[in-house]
């Protein structure tokens, strides 16, 4: 019996290591399902800074709850979410360019060619910003693979 239990434990452990990775969610959310940790995606464009959203202005889209600073920003997002939603589902753009995903800091952001990119932290953003076109190109190639496993 003990040998059987050891064998089953080994098989279970082995399965964990050789199983294909699960696909990442389309949108990175915190524990409560908030996209961008509750920051307003439209404010990055309209106010050129991260602005915390309000619980009275939320919208469910793409499996996440999006928060907005006001009704106008909420409506702009509803009308065209792809224009305002961060690239790569709000995961760290640098991480995606390297072939994996990571959480973000809403304060580590950049708009490049009309698109919002978020990073893990300011230090990672500094590295990412050294070659934005190259990193975007690599991330654009990696993103479909990360979401299809």
DSSP file (Angstrom, degrees, kcal/mol; ACC not computed):
  #  RESIDUE AA STRUCTURE BP1 BP2  ACC     N-H-->O    O-->H-N    N-H-->O    O-->H-N    TCO  KAPPA ALPHA  PHI   PSI    X-CA   Y-CA   Z-CA
    1    1 A X     >        0   0    0      0, 0.0     4,-2.3     0, 0.0     5,-0.2   0.000 360.0 360.0 360.0 -43.3    0.0    0.0    0.0
    2    2 A X  H  >  +     0   0    0      1,-0.2     4,-2.3     2,-0.2     5,-0.2   0.887 360.0  51.7 -63.8 -38.7    2.8    2.4    0.9
    3    3 A X  H  > S+     0   0    0      2,-0.2     4,-2.5     1,-0.2    -1,-0.2   0.901 108.8  51.0 -63.9 -41.5    4.5    1.7   -2.4
    4    4 A X  H  > S+     0   0    0      2,-0.2     4,-2.8     1,-0.2    -2,-0.2   0.915 109.9  49.5 -62.6 -43.4    1.3    2.4   -4.3
    5    5 A X  H  X S+     0   0    0     -4,-2.3     4,-2.4     2,-0.2    -2,-0.2   0.903 111.3  49.0 -62.9 -41.5    0.9    5.8   -2.5
    6    6 A X  H  X S+     0   0    0     -4,-2.3     4,-2.4     2,-0.2    -1,-0.2   0.915 111.9  49.6 -64.2 -41.3    4.4    6.8   -3.3
    7    7 A X  H  X S+     0   0    0     -4,-2.5     4,-2.7     2,-0.2    -2,-0.2   0.931 112.0  47.1 -62.4 -46.6    3.9    5.8   -6.9
    8    8 A X  H  X S+     0   0    0     -4,-2.8     4,-2.5     2,-0.2    -1,-0.2   0.884 111.8  50.9 -64.0 -38.7    0.6    7.8   -7.1
    9    9 A X  H  X S+     0   0    0     -4,-2.4     4,-2.5     2,-0.2    -1,-0.2   0.912 111.4  48.4 -62.9 -42.9    2.3   10.8   -5.4
   10   10 A X  H  X S+     0   0    0     -4,-2.4     4,-2.9     2,-0.2    -2,-0.2   0.931 112.1  47.9 -63.4 -46.0    5.2   10.6   -7.9
   11   11 A X  H  X S+     0   0    0     -4,-2.7     4,-2.4     2,-0.2    -2,-0.2   0.908 112.5  49.5 -62.3 -42.5    2.8   10.4  -10.9
   12   12 A X  H  X S+     0   0    0     -4,-2.5     4,-1.6     2,-0.2    -1,-0.2   0.928 113.4  46.0 -62.2 -45.5    0.7   13.3   -9.6
   13   13 A X  H  X S+     0   0    0     -4,-2.5     4,-1.3     1,-0.2    -2,-0.2   0.920 112.3  50.6 -63.9 -44.4    3.9   15.4   -9.1
   14   14 A X  H  X S+     0   0    0     -4,-2.9     4,-1.9     1,-0.2     3,-0.3   0.896 106.7  55.2 -60.3 -41.3    5.2   14.5  -12.5
   15   15 A X  H  X S+     0   0    0     -4,-2.4     4,-1.5     1,-0.2    -1,-0.2   0.872 103.4  55.7 -60.4 -38.3    1.9   15.4  -14.1
   16   16 A X  H  < S+     0   0    0     -4,-1.6    -1,-0.2     1,-0.2    -2,-0.2   0.869 111.8  43.3 -62.6 -35.6    2.1   18.9  -12.6
   17   17 A X  H  < S+     0   0    0     -4,-1.3    -2,-0.2    -3,-0.3    -1,-0.2   0.780 119.6  38.5 -84.0 -26.7    5.5   19.4  -14.2
   18   18 A X  H  < S+     0   0    0     -4,-1.9    -2,-0.2     2,-0.1    -1,-0.2   0.510  87.3 108.4-104.5  -4.0    4.9   18.1  -17.7
   19   19 A X  S  < S-     0   0    0     -4,-1.5     3,-0.1    -5,-0.2     2,-0.0  -0.446  81.0-100.8 -69.0 144.6    1.4   19.3  -18.2
   20   20 A X        -     0   0    0      1,-0.1    -1,-0.1    -2,-0.1    -2,-0.1  -0.352  45.4 -97.9 -64.3 148.0    1.1   22.1  -20.8
   21   21 A X        -     0   0    0      1,-0.1     2,-0.2    -3,-0.1    -1,-0.1  -0.337  39.0-111.6 -65.0 145.0    0.7   25.5  -19.3
   22   22 A X        -     0   0    0      1,-0.1   127,-0.2    -3,-0.1    -1,-0.1  -0.488  36.7-101.4 -74.0 148.5   -2.8   26.9  -19.0
   23   23 A X        -     0   0    0     -2,-0.2   124,-0.2   124,-0.1     2,-0.1  -0.403  39.9-113.3 -66.3 145.9   -3.6   29.8  -21.2
   24   24 A X        -     0   0    0    122,-2.0    -1,-0.1     1,-0.1     4,-0.1  -0.433  36.9 -93.4 -76.9 156.8   -3.6   33.1  -19.5
   25   25 A X        -     0   0    0      1,-0.1    -1,-0.1    -2,-0.1     3,-0.1  -0.330  32.7-117.5 -64.0 152.8   -6.8   35.1  -19.0
   26   26 A X  S    S+     0   0    0      1,-0.2     2,-0.4    36,-0.1    -1,-0.1   0.814 102.1  34.6 -63.5 -30.7   -7.5   37.6  -21.7
   27   27 A X  S    S-     0   0    0     35,-0.2     2,-0.4    63,-0.1    63,-0.2  -0.992  84.4-127.0-129.7 129.4   -7.3   40.4  -19.2
   28   28 A X        +     0   0    0     61,-3.3     8,-0.7    -2,-0.4     2,-0.3  -0.595  38.3 176.6 -71.5 127.5   -5.1   40.6  -16.1
   29   29 A X  B     -A   35   0A   0     -2,-0.4     6,-0.2     6,-0.2    -4,-0.1  -0.919  27.3-119.2-130.1 158.4   -7.2   41.2  -13.0
   30   30 A X    >   -     0   0    0      4,-1.7     3,-2.1    -2,-0.3    -1,-0.0  -0.176  53.7 -77.4 -80.5-174.7   -6.5   41.5   -9.3
   31   31 A X  T 3  S+     0   0    0      1,-0.3    -1,-0.1     2,-0.1    -2,-0.0   0.780 133.4  51.0 -56.0 -29.9   -8.1   39.2   -6.8
   32   32 A X  T 3  S-     0   0    0      2,-0.1    -1,-0.3    33,-0.0    33,-0.0   0.357 120.8-104.0 -93.4   5.0  -11.4   41.1   -7.0
   33   33 A X    <   +     0   0    0     -3,-2.1    32,-2.8     1,-0.3     2,-0.4   0.613  69.6 150.0  84.5  13.0  -11.6   41.0  -10.8
   34   34 A X  B >   -b   65   0B   0     30,-0.2    -4,-1.7    32,-0.0     3,-0.9  -0.660  41.7-136.6 -83.0 129.4  -10.5   44.6  -11.4
   35   35 A X  B >  S+A   29   0A   0     30,-2.7     3,-2.4    -2,-0.4     4,-0.4  -0.595  89.4   7.4 -76.5 146.5   -8.7   45.4  -14.6
   36   36 A X  G >  S-     0   0    0     -8,-0.7     3,-1.8     1,-0.3    -1,-0.2   0.787 126.7 -74.6  50.2  33.0   -5.7   47.7  -14.1
   37   37 A X  G <  S-     0   0    0     -3,-0.9    -1,-0.3     1,-0.3    -2,-0.1   0.780  95.2 -50.5  54.4  28.8   -6.2   47.4  -10.3
   38   38 A X  G <  S+     0   0    0     -3,-2.4    15,-3.0     1,-0.3    -1,-0.3   0.578 101.6 140.1  89.0   9.8   -9.2   49.7  -10.6
   39   39 A X  B <   -D   52   0C   0     -3,-1.8     2,-0.6    -4,-0.4    28,-0.6  -0.568  59.5-107.4 -86.1 154.1   -7.5   52.5  -12.5
   40   40 A X     >  -     0   0    0     11,-3.1     4,-0.8    -2,-0.2    11,-0.4  -0.699  22.2-160.2 -83.0 114.4   -9.3   54.3  -15.3
   41   41 A X  H  > S+     0   0    0     -2,-0.6     4,-0.5    26,-0.5     3,-0.4   0.833  90.6  55.3 -65.3 -31.1   -7.9   53.2  -18.7
   42   42 A X  H >> S+     0   0    0      1,-0.2     4,-2.6     2,-0.2     3,-1.1   0.851  96.5  65.2 -70.0 -34.0   -9.4   56.3  -20.5
   43   43 A X  H 3>>S+     0   0    0     -3,-0.3     4,-2.7     1,-0.3     6,-1.0   0.819  90.2  64.8 -61.5 -31.4   -7.6   58.7  -18.0
   44   44 A X  H 3<5S+     0   0    0     -4,-0.8    -1,-0.3    -3,-0.4     4,-0.2   0.875 113.9  33.9 -57.6 -35.0   -4.2   57.6  -19.3
   45   45 A X  H <<5S+     0   0    0     -3,-1.1    -2,-0.2    -4,-0.5    -1,-0.2   0.894 126.1  37.8 -85.5 -45.5   -5.2   59.1  -22.6
   46   46 A X  H  <5S+     0   0    0     -4,-2.6    -3,-0.2     1,-0.2    -2,-0.2   0.797 132.5  23.2 -83.3 -29.2   -7.3   62.1  -21.5
   47   47 A X  T  <5S-     0   0    0     -4,-2.7    -3,-0.2    -5,-0.3    -1,-0.2   0.429  94.2-129.4-116.2  -2.0   -5.4   63.2  -18.5
   48   48 A X  S   <S+     0   0    0     -5,-0.7     2,-0.3    -4,-0.2    -4,-0.2   0.837  79.8  76.0  54.8  36.9   -1.9   61.8  -19.3
   49   49 A X  S    S-     0   0    0     -6,-1.0     2,-0.3     2,-0.0    -2,-0.3  -0.973  90.9 -88.9-163.8 158.5   -1.7   60.1  -15.9
   50   50 A X        -     0   0    0     -2,-0.3     2,-0.4    -6,-0.1    -9,-0.1  -0.581  42.9-173.4 -73.4 133.5   -3.1   57.1  -13.9
   51   51 A X        -     0   0    0    -11,-0.4   -11,-3.1    -2,-0.3    -8,-0.2  -0.997  25.3-120.0-130.8 128.6   -6.3   58.0  -12.2
   52   52 A X  B     -D   39   0C   0     -2,-0.4   -13,-0.3   -13,-0.2   -14,-0.1  -0.460  32.1-128.7 -67.4 134.8   -8.1   55.6   -9.8
   53   53 A X        -     0   0    0    -15,-3.0     2,-0.3    -2,-0.2    16,-0.3  -0.313  16.2-118.2 -79.8 167.5  -11.6   54.7  -10.9
   54   54 A X  E >   -C   68   0B   0     14,-2.9     3,-1.7     3,-0.3    14,-0.7  -0.837  13.6-127.9-108.7 145.3  -14.7   55.0   -8.8
   55   55 A X  E 3  S+     0   0B   0     -2,-0.3     3,-0.3     1,-0.3    -1,-0.1   0.707 107.9  62.8 -66.3 -19.2  -17.0   52.0   -7.9
   56   56 A X  E 3  S+     0   0B   0      1,-0.2     2,-0.5    12,-0.1    -1,-0.3   0.630 100.9  55.6 -79.3 -11.9  -20.0   53.9   -9.2
   57   57 A X  E <  S+     0   0B   0     -3,-1.7    11,-2.0    11,-0.3     2,-0.3  -0.722  76.8 137.2-121.9  80.6  -18.6   53.9  -12.7
   58   58 A X  E     -C   67   0B   0     -2,-0.5     2,-0.3    -3,-0.3     9,-0.2  -0.850  28.6-170.0-123.5 160.5  -17.8   50.3  -13.7
   59   59 A X  E     -C   66   0B   0      7,-1.9     7,-3.0    -2,-0.3     2,-0.6  -0.976  20.1-132.8-150.5 133.8  -18.2   48.2  -16.8
   60   60 A X  E     +C   65   0B   0     -2,-0.3     2,-0.3     5,-0.2     5,-0.2  -0.785  40.0 154.2 -89.5 123.2  -17.9   44.5  -17.4
   61   61 A X  E >   -C   64   0B   0      3,-2.4     3,-1.4    -2,-0.6    -2,-0.1  -0.969  59.8  -4.8-152.0 134.3  -15.9   43.8  -20.5
   62   62 A X  T 3  S-     0   0    0     -2,-0.3   -35,-0.2     1,-0.3     3,-0.1   0.824 127.9 -52.1  56.2  37.6  -13.7   40.8  -21.7
   63   63 A X  T 3  S+     0   0    0      1,-0.2     2,-0.3   -37,-0.1    -1,-0.3   0.625 119.8  90.6  79.8  14.2  -14.1   39.0  -18.4
   64   64 A X  E <  S- C   0  61B   0     -3,-1.4    -3,-2.4    -5,-0.0     2,-0.6  -0.930  74.2-117.8-138.1 160.7  -13.0   41.9  -16.1
   65   65 A X  E     -bC  34  60B   0    -32,-2.8   -30,-2.7    -2,-0.3     2,-0.4  -0.903  30.0-157.9-100.2 122.4  -14.5   44.8  -14.3
   66   66 A X  E     - C   0  59B   0     -7,-3.0    -7,-1.9    -2,-0.6     2,-0.3  -0.837   4.1-150.6-103.0 136.8  -13.2   48.1  -15.5
   67   67 A X  E     - C   0  58B   0    -28,-0.6   -26,-0.5    -2,-0.4     2,-0.3  -0.816  10.5-167.0-109.8 146.8  -13.3   51.2  -13.3
   68   68 A X  E     - C   0  54B   0    -11,-2.0   -14,-2.9   -14,-0.7   -11,-0.3  -0.950  28.0-133.7-134.7 152.6  -13.6   54.8  -14.5
   69   69 A X  S    S-     0   0    0     -2,-0.3     2,-0.3   -16,-0.3    -1,-0.1   0.738  88.8  -1.1 -75.7 -23.4  -13.2   58.2  -12.9
   70   70 A X  S  > S-     0   0    0    -13,-0.1     4,-1.9     1,-0.1     5,-0.1  -0.964  76.8 -96.4-159.1 171.2  -16.5   59.5  -14.3
   71   71 A X  H  > S+     0   0    0     -2,-0.3     4,-2.4     1,-0.2     5,-0.2   0.846 117.5  57.9 -65.2 -35.4  -19.4   58.7  -16.5
   72   72 A X  H  > S+     0   0    0      2,-0.2     4,-2.3     1,-0.2    -1,-0.2   0.935 107.7  45.8 -62.6 -46.4  -17.9   60.3  -19.6
   73   73 A X  H  > S+     0   0    0      1,-0.2     4,-2.1     2,-0.2    -1,-0.2   0.900 111.3  53.5 -63.6 -39.8  -14.8   58.1  -19.4
   74   74 A X  H  X S+     0   0    0     -4,-1.9     4,-2.6     1,-0.2    -1,-0.2   0.927 110.1  47.1 -59.6 -45.2  -17.0   55.0  -18.9
   75   75 A X  H  X S+     0   0    0     -4,-2.4     4,-2.4     2,-0.2    -2,-0.2   0.889 108.8  54.2 -66.7 -39.0  -19.0   55.9  -22.0
   76   76 A X  H  X S+     0   0    0     -4,-2.3     4,-1.2     1,-0.2    -1,-0.2   0.911 111.6  45.9 -59.5 -41.6  -15.9   56.5  -24.1
   77   77 A X  H >< S+     0   0    0     -4,-2.1     3,-0.5     2,-0.2    -2,-0.2   0.929 110.6  51.9 -67.0 -45.9  -14.7   53.0  -23.1
   78   78 A X  H 3< S+     0   0    0     -4,-2.6     3,-0.4     1,-0.2    -2,-0.2   0.896 109.0  52.1 -57.3 -40.7  -18.1   51.4  -23.8
   79   79 A X  H 3< S+     0   0    0     -4,-2.4    -1,-0.2     1,-0.2    -2,-0.2   0.791 135.0   2.4 -67.7 -28.3  -18.1   52.9  -27.2
   80   80 A X    XX  +     0   0    0     -4,-1.2     3,-1.1    -3,-0.5     4,-0.8  -0.414  64.8 169.4-159.4  72.8  -14.6   51.6  -28.2
   81   81 A X  H >> S+     0   0    0     -3,-0.4     4,-3.0     1,-0.3     3,-0.7   0.849  78.4  61.8 -61.3 -34.9  -12.9   49.5  -25.5
   82   82 A X  H 34 S+     0   0    0      1,-0.2    -1,-0.3     2,-0.2    -5,-0.1   0.796  99.0  57.8 -62.7 -26.5  -10.1   48.3  -27.9
   83   83 A X  H <4 S+     0   0    0     -3,-1.1    -1,-0.2    -6,-0.2    -2,-0.2   0.845 120.3  25.5 -70.2 -32.9   -9.0   52.0  -28.2
   84   84 A X  H << S+     0   0    0     -4,-0.8    -2,-0.2    -3,-0.7    -1,-0.1   0.705  93.9 100.8-108.1 -24.5   -8.5   52.4  -24.5
   85   85 A X  S  < S-     0   0    0     -4,-3.0    31,-0.4    -5,-0.2     3,-0.1  -0.352  80.3-104.6 -65.0 142.5   -7.8   48.9  -23.0
   86   86 A X    >   -     0   0    0      1,-0.1     3,-0.7    29,-0.1    31,-0.2  -0.309  40.7 -98.0 -66.3 152.3   -4.1   48.3  -22.4
   87   87 A X  G >  S+     0   0    0     29,-3.1     3,-1.6     1,-0.2    31,-0.3  -0.285 103.6  24.5 -66.8 155.0   -2.3   46.0  -24.8
   88   88 A X  G >  S-     0   0    0      1,-0.3     3,-1.9     2,-0.2    -1,-0.2   0.828 132.4 -66.9  57.4  36.7   -1.7   42.3  -23.9
   89   89 A X  G <  S-     0   0    0     -3,-0.7   -61,-3.3     1,-0.3    -1,-0.3   0.658  91.9 -61.7  65.1  16.1   -4.7   42.3  -21.6
   90   90 A X  G <  S+     0   0    0     -3,-1.6    -1,-0.3     1,-0.3    -2,-0.2   0.564 100.2 136.1  84.6   7.6   -3.1   44.6  -19.2
   91   91 A X  S <  S-     0   0    0     -3,-1.9    27,-0.5    -4,-0.2    -1,-0.3  -0.421  73.5 -71.3 -77.3 165.0   -0.2   42.3  -18.4
   92   92 A X  B  >  -e  118   0D   0     10,-2.3     4,-2.2     1,-0.2    27,-0.3  -0.397  40.4-147.7 -59.1 122.5    3.3   43.6  -18.3
   93   93 A X  H  > S+     0   0    0     25,-3.4     4,-2.0     1,-0.2    -1,-0.2   0.859  97.0  52.8 -63.6 -36.9    4.4   44.5  -21.8
   94   94 A X  H  > S+     0   0    0     24,-0.3     4,-1.1     2,-0.2    -1,-0.2   0.939 108.5  49.8 -64.1 -46.5    8.0   43.7  -21.1
   95   95 A X  H >4>S+     0   0    0      1,-0.2     5,-2.3     2,-0.2     3,-0.8   0.923 110.4  49.7 -59.3 -45.1    7.1   40.2  -19.8
   96   96 A X  H ><5S+     0   0    0     -4,-2.2     3,-1.2     1,-0.3    -1,-0.2   0.883 106.2  56.3 -62.6 -37.2    5.0   39.5  -22.8
   97   97 A X  H 3<5S+     0   0    0     -4,-2.0    -1,-0.3     1,-0.3    -2,-0.2   0.758 108.7  48.6 -65.3 -21.8    7.9   40.6  -25.1
   98   98 A X  T <<5S-     0   0    0     -4,-1.1    -1,-0.3    -3,-0.8    -2,-0.2   0.440 126.6-100.1 -96.4  -2.5   10.0   38.0  -23.2
   99   99 A X  T < 5S+     0   0    0     -3,-1.2     2,-0.3    -4,-0.5    -3,-0.2   0.617  91.6  75.1  98.1  13.4    7.4   35.2  -23.6
  100  100 A X  S   <S-     0   0    0     -5,-2.3    -1,-0.4    -6,-0.1     2,-0.3  -0.858  71.6-112.5-142.1 178.6    5.7   35.2  -20.3
  101  101 A X        +     0   0    0     -2,-0.3     2,-0.3    -3,-0.1    -8,-0.1  -0.853  27.2 175.3-117.8 155.8    3.2   37.2  -18.3
  102  102 A X        -     0   0    0     -2,-0.3   -10,-2.3   -10,-0.1    -6,-0.1  -0.981  34.0 -99.3-151.3 156.6    3.5   39.3  -15.1
  103  103 A X        -     0   0    0     -2,-0.3     2,-0.3   -12,-0.2   -11,-0.1  -0.077  42.4-129.7 -68.2 177.6    1.3   41.6  -13.1
  104  104 A X        -     0   0    0    -13,-0.1     2,-0.5   -12,-0.1    16,-0.3  -0.832   9.9-133.3-130.7 165.1    1.6   45.3  -13.4
  105  105 A X  E >   -F  119   0D   0     14,-2.7     3,-2.6    -2,-0.3    14,-0.5  -0.992  21.4-144.2-112.8 117.1    2.0   48.6  -11.5
  106  106 A X  E 3  S+     0   0D   0     -2,-0.5    -1,-0.1     1,-0.3    15,-0.1   0.692 100.0  61.4 -57.9 -16.6   -0.6   51.1  -12.9
  107  107 A X  E 3  S+     0   0D   0      1,-0.2     2,-1.0    12,-0.1    -1,-0.3   0.604  89.3  74.7 -83.9 -11.8    1.9   53.8  -12.3
  108  108 A X  E <  S+     0   0D   0     -3,-2.6    11,-2.4    11,-0.3     2,-0.3  -0.796  74.3 127.8-103.1  91.4    4.4   52.2  -14.8
  109  109 A X  E     -F  118   0D   0     -2,-1.0     2,-0.3     9,-0.2     9,-0.2  -0.901  34.6-173.7-143.3 163.9    2.8   53.0  -18.1
  110  110 A X  E     -F  117   0D   0      7,-2.0     7,-2.6    -2,-0.3     2,-0.6  -0.934  19.9-139.8-159.6 139.7    3.4   54.5  -21.5
  111  111 A X  E     +F  116   0D   0     -2,-0.3     2,-0.4     5,-0.2     5,-0.2  -0.926  27.6 179.0 -99.9 124.0    1.2   55.4  -24.5
  112  112 A X  E >   -F  115   0D   0      3,-2.6     3,-1.4    -2,-0.6    -2,-0.1  -0.990  67.1 -15.1-130.2 123.0    3.1   54.5  -27.7
  113  113 A X  T 3  S-     0   0    0     -2,-0.4    -1,-0.1     1,-0.3     3,-0.1   0.883 130.1 -51.0  50.2  44.1    1.5   55.0  -31.2
  114  114 A X  T 3  S+     0   0    0      1,-0.2     2,-0.4    -3,-0.0    -1,-0.3   0.585 116.3 109.9  77.2  11.6   -1.9   55.5  -29.6
  115  115 A X  E <   - F   0 112D   0     -3,-1.4    -3,-2.6   -29,-0.0     2,-0.5  -0.942  64.8-126.1-123.5 144.3   -1.8   52.3  -27.5
  116  116 A X  E     - F   0 111D   0    -31,-0.4   -29,-3.1    -2,-0.4     2,-0.4  -0.745  25.4-174.5 -90.6 128.3   -1.5   51.9  -23.7
  117  117 A X  E     - F   0 110D   0     -7,-2.6    -7,-2.0    -2,-0.5     2,-0.3  -0.976   4.3-163.2-122.5 136.1    1.3   49.7  -22.4
  118  118 A X  E     -eF  92 109D   0    -27,-0.5   -25,-3.4    -2,-0.4   -24,-0.3  -0.843   4.5-159.0-116.4 154.5    1.7   48.7  -18.7
  119  119 A X  E     - F   0 105D   0    -11,-2.4   -14,-2.7   -14,-0.5   -11,-0.3  -0.871  32.0-109.2-131.7 165.8    4.7   47.3  -17.0
  120  120 A X  S    S-     0   0    0     -2,-0.3     2,-0.3   -16,-0.3   -12,-0.1   0.887  93.0 -30.2 -59.7 -44.5    5.5   45.4  -13.8
  121  121 A X  S  > S-     0   0    0    -17,-0.1     4,-2.2   -14,-0.1    -1,-0.2  -0.932  72.8 -82.1-161.8-179.2    7.3   48.4  -12.2
  122  122 A X  H  > S+     0   0    0     -2,-0.3     4,-2.1     1,-0.2     5,-0.1   0.868 124.0  53.4 -64.7 -37.6    9.2   51.6  -13.1
  123  123 A X  H  > S+     0   0    0      2,-0.2     4,-1.7     1,-0.2    -1,-0.2   0.928 111.0  45.2 -64.5 -45.3   12.5   49.7  -13.4
  124  124 A X  H  > S+     0   0    0      1,-0.2     4,-2.8     2,-0.2    -1,-0.2   0.888 110.7  55.3 -64.6 -38.7   11.1   47.2  -15.8
  125  125 A X  H  X S+     0   0    0     -4,-2.2     4,-2.7     1,-0.2    -1,-0.2   0.896 103.7  54.6 -61.9 -39.1    9.5   50.0  -17.7
  126  126 A X  H  X S+     0   0    0     -4,-2.1     4,-0.5     2,-0.2    -1,-0.2   0.919 111.3  44.8 -59.6 -44.1   12.9   51.7  -18.1
  127  127 A X  H >< S+     0   0    0     -4,-1.7     3,-1.1     1,-0.2     4,-0.4   0.929 113.4  50.1 -64.8 -45.8   14.3   48.5  -19.6
  128  128 A X  H >< S+     0   0    0     -4,-2.8     3,-1.4     1,-0.2     7,-0.2   0.880 105.1  58.3 -59.6 -39.8   11.2   48.1  -21.9
  129  129 A X  H >< S+     0   0    0     -4,-2.7     3,-0.7     1,-0.3    -1,-0.2   0.633  86.4  77.7 -70.3 -13.8   11.5   51.7  -23.1
  130  130 A X  T << S+     0   0    0     -3,-1.1    -1,-0.3    -4,-0.5    -2,-0.2   0.783 117.2  11.4 -65.8 -25.7   15.0   51.2  -24.4
  131  131 A X  T <> S+     0   0    0     -3,-1.4     4,-2.9    -4,-0.4    -1,-0.3  -0.430  73.3 162.0-149.9  67.0   13.5   49.4  -27.4
  132  132 A X  H <> S+     0   0    0     -3,-0.7     4,-3.0     1,-0.2     5,-0.3   0.936  77.8  48.7 -59.5 -49.9    9.8   50.0  -27.5
  133  133 A X  H  > S+     0   0    0      1,-0.2     4,-2.3     2,-0.2    -1,-0.2   0.923 115.5  44.6 -58.1 -42.9    9.3   49.1  -31.2
  134  134 A X  H  > S+     0   0    0      2,-0.2     4,-2.3     1,-0.2    -1,-0.2   0.908 115.1  47.8 -66.2 -41.8   11.4   45.9  -30.9
  135  135 A X  H  X S+     0   0    0     -4,-2.9     4,-2.7    -7,-0.2    -2,-0.2   0.888 111.8  49.8 -67.7 -38.5    9.6   44.9  -27.6
  136  136 A X  H  X S+     0   0    0     -4,-3.0     4,-3.0    -5,-0.3    -2,-0.2   0.921 110.4  51.0 -64.7 -42.8    6.2   45.6  -29.1
  137  137 A X  H  X S+     0   0    0     -4,-2.3     4,-1.4    -5,-0.3    -2,-0.2   0.932 113.7  44.0 -60.3 -46.3    7.0   43.5  -32.1
  138  138 A X  H  X S+     0   0    0     -4,-2.3     4,-2.2     2,-0.2    -2,-0.2   0.915 114.9  49.0 -65.1 -42.8    8.2   40.6  -29.9
  139  139 A X  H  X S+     0   0    0     -4,-2.7     4,-2.9     1,-0.2    -2,-0.2   0.898 106.6  55.9 -64.9 -40.6    5.2   40.9  -27.6
  140  140 A X  H  X S+     0   0    0     -4,-3.0     4,-0.6     1,-0.2    -1,-0.2   0.863 111.8  44.4 -59.4 -35.5    2.8   41.0  -30.6
  141  141 A X  H  X S+     0   0    0     -4,-1.4     4,-0.6    -5,-0.2    -2,-0.2   0.865 117.2  44.7 -75.3 -36.8    4.2   37.7  -31.7
  142  142 A X  H >X S+     0   0    0     -4,-2.2     4,-2.1     1,-0.2     3,-0.5   0.838  97.0  73.1 -77.0 -34.1    4.2   36.1  -28.2
  143  143 A X  H 3X S+     0   0    0     -4,-2.9     4,-1.7     1,-0.3    -1,-0.2   0.881  94.6  50.0 -55.6 -47.2    0.7   37.3  -27.1
  144  144 A X  H 3X S+     0   0    0     -4,-0.6     4,-0.6     1,-0.2    -1,-0.3   0.890 111.7  50.2 -60.3 -36.2   -1.3   34.8  -29.2
  145  145 A X  H XX S+     0   0    0     -4,-0.6     4,-0.7    -3,-0.5     3,-0.7   0.898 109.0  51.7 -66.6 -40.1    0.8   31.9  -28.0
  146  146 A X  H 3< S+     0   0    0     -4,-2.1  -122,-2.0     1,-0.2    -1,-0.2   0.803 113.9  43.2 -67.8 -28.9    0.3   32.9  -24.4
  147  147 A X  H 3< S+     0   0    0     -4,-1.7    -1,-0.2  -124,-0.2    -2,-0.2   0.488 109.5  56.9 -96.0  -3.2   -3.4   33.1  -24.7
  148  148 A X  H <<        0   0    0     -3,-0.7    -2,-0.2    -4,-0.6    -1,-0.2   0.533 360.0 360.0-108.2  -5.6   -3.9   29.9  -26.7
  149  149 A X     <        0   0    0     -4,-0.7    -1,-0.2  -127,-0.2  -126,-0.1   0.527 360.0 360.0 -65.5 360.0   -2.3   27.2  -24.5
